[in-house]
Amino acid sequence: MEKVVILILVFGFSFSCSELKNQKKKSVYLQQLLQGTNRQLTSGELSMATSICDAVRFKRQTIVSSLFNYYLRFKMEEQTCQNANKTSSTIDTILVGNGPSFSSTYSGNYFEKMQTDQFGELKKICEAIFFNRDNNTNNPITINEVISSEEIIEYKFEQDQDDNTLIHFFASYGKKDGTSYRSYKIMEYIILITDSESPSKRGLLKGTMNSQVCSSGDVNTSEYLSAEFTKLVKK
């Protein structure tokens, strides 16, 4: 089996390539056994998840509406099962819908959904966190979402090792392996949770990575993703 690592770098807002050095090693989560379907978030995980949800809600409420007036430009780098050499692309998109989503004339595949507290991978956890806080309840929040009897998603949170303004959020997709589940795809989002110098950056994604396991030569399991935008171009 080969690992597909598709790395998307966000260079806008003074984010540099060197600052994304931690992404590549995260594919070690591939083919790991997941922890089951009932484990609740620990207090540390809950704290990080709450910080992320507050940040992406801030983005949705205060930043997103202004972006409809711009073309949003992405920088994407990728490696596939068939081609270990990195290739780079620049994609221009516009925001559409209430999601919102990124729309483009780009002919390849790319990740279209913006990550907020109401849309994308974070939706389920953020809804549960805000419900508990708004209603002064303490309902359990689990790290897993059951897709079917054969597949689950497990969520992970990690503080960035070098920058305390960043938290890494992982969605590990697992398929049934005996009585357990084993991960075959990892989605990683690097989220800016605070920026004292530029508060308007809060909630933006610094980068996104998709890592998958695939059979040698099978490019059908590859995905092409976009993170947030790298540059704003006035319409």
C-alpha positions, 0 to 999 in steps of 0.5 A: 500500500502507498500513502497519498499525501496531498498538501495544500499551503496557504501563503496569504496573511503572512503565512510562510511555507516554513511554518507548515513543516508539521503537516507532513508527519501527520500522515502517521495517523493512517492505518491506525486503529481508532478508539471506538464509538463512545469515548467522550472528549477529555477536558483538554480536547474540549478546551481546544475544540471550544477554541476552534469553534469560537474562532470559526464562528467568528469567521462566519459571522464577521469575515465571510460576508465581506468575501463575496466581493472578491475572487479568492485565490488558492495555492495547492501542492499535491502528491498522488499514488502514481506521482510522488513528485509534487505539482503545484496549482493556483485556483481562483474561486468565488464564494457562493451560497449560504454554506458558503462554498468555493466555486471555480472554473478549475477543471480538477477536483478541489475541496469546495466547502468552507469550514465553519461552525455550521458547515463542514467537518466541525459542524457536529462538534461545534453544535454540541459545544454551543448547545451545552454552553447556551443551555448550561448543560453538560451533555456528553460529546463523543470524538466519533461520528458513525457513518455506517456499521462499516465506517466511522469518523474520529476527531482529534485535536492537537496544539501546534508545537511551535505556535500557540495561536494554532490548533490542528483539527483531524478527521480520521475516516476509519473502515471496519477491521475485525471488531475495530476500525482502522483509518484510511483517510486523514483530513487535517485543518490548521486553524488560527484561533487568535491573532492579537495583531490582526484579529480579523484573521481569527478562524481562518485556515492556515493550511489543509492536508489530506492523506489517504491510503491507496493501492499502487497506481490507483488514482481514484482514491486521490482528492484535490483540496483547497484550504482557505484563500491565499489572496484576495482579488477585487472583482 
